[in-house]
Amino acid sequence: MSDVAPLSDAGSVEIRRSARRRRTVSAYRDGDRIVVLVPARLSKAEERRLVTEMVERVTSREAVLARRGPRASDGALAERSERLSREHLGSLAQPTSVRWVANMEHRWGSCTPADGTIRLSHRLQSMPAWVIDYVLVHELSHLLEPGHGPEFWDLVARYPRTERARGFLEGVAVAAQLPGLSDCVPSPAESSPGSSSPEGPSPDGDSPGGLLF
Ligand SMILES: [Zn+2]
């Protein structure tokens, strides 16, 4: 059984009731409507309350993403890193995933060469595109050279604005008085066990293999 009701500014809402569904409620955007899945056995009042809540959840999530702009999506980041790998690293750096994370306290970016994952601090989102590109090239280069030796910096230097971007990031760190951001760090050899699990409690941020500048 399903109802479609108009929704003032976000299209319409379709309520799908399922007898099999017992407690869980979920909602998602489908074109110009929001579909809310609810258990069939709810009272009218309870259903109305849950539907309102779920619609608000979907629309506020959309508002946050819209404010951040298209550049803030993981998809856009992956495309960008593919382009940078092609232009500067002969497409040799092929990450398995590239995504934004909000829990990175001491790095601008991090890379786990063992599983090919790259993470960027969401704090970079407000910085110029060429700075984000530098951090991406830096992390991509770690897929080819895990440490910070001369071979590594030769790769990074293929990105023409490397020095300028490093200076920019140093300036940001100084201005923000973020001492942890003032140096480039650990090699993957110093990894602690479990540091590569991207969904773990905190590893994203301070997982080794990460770097900056
Ligand atoms: Zn590094």
Boltz pocket constraint, residues with backbone or C-beta under 6 A from the ligand:
constraints:
  - pocket:
      binder: B
      contacts: [[A, 138], [A, 142], [A, 146], [A, 147], [A, 148], [A, 184], [A, 185], [A, 209], [A, 210], [A, 211], [A, 212]]
      max_distance: 6.0
